[in-house]
């Protein structure tokens, strides 16, 4: 997640990020960073972070002031969010994003998990939804992001877990099984 993601969203929204209701899909490193930048740098106070892994949501709740829910939670309602940040990139998350974004709202798609699938292009067109795909960044984007990280504008990084490379298989299994609480695991050789 870089500052560029939010610049793109800000250019398309009808109101400021601080005034927007935002759904961040995915409580991994990208989703948590999106939430932290929204909250601490963009002053957004109406953030919902969704993930099926409750342990991961509980860990994220230590660092981010938001509402933490399962993606199937009834509080995620149709046409209810000004901005949806999809850091999951699955067909199901894209379908939810277009379902819950409000007319005139924006979806920022950051992840590359599934390359294709069904999507409601009718709603996208009729309700004038903006869909932003973002993956590459400029040197200036990296500079701004590094400054945010270096200044600790978004807090500390105690949510990153470091593990021995030899235990990498276990880490991937825990991530796959939904039993891992860490939003990010770094394997050390």
JOMOHU-V514290 format. One line per field, one symbol per residue. ss: DSSP state (A for helix, B for strand, O for the rest). psi: psi as a letter, one per 30 degrees, with the letter a starting at -180 (. if undefined). Layout:
# JOMOHU-V514290
ss=???
psi=???
This chain:
# JOMOHU-V514290
ss=OOAAAAAAAAAAOOOOAAAOBBBBBOOOAAAAAAAAAAAAAOOOOBBBBBOOOAAAAAAAOOOOOOBBBOOOOOOOOOOOBBBBBBOOOOAAAAAAAAAABBBBBBBBBOOOOOOOOOOOAAAAAAOOOBBBBOOOOOAAAAAAAAAAAAOOOOOOOOOBBBBBAAAAAAAAAAAAAOOOOOOBBBBBO
psi=klfeeeeeeefflflleeflkkkjjkhaeeeeeeeeeeeeefhkgikkkkkfjeeeeeeefffkjlkklkfgkffjlkhfkekkjjgegleeeeeeefefklkfakkjjflhekfllkkifeeeeeghkkkkkkellleeeeeeeeeeeefhfgalhffkkklkefgeeeeeeeeefggkfkfkkkkk.
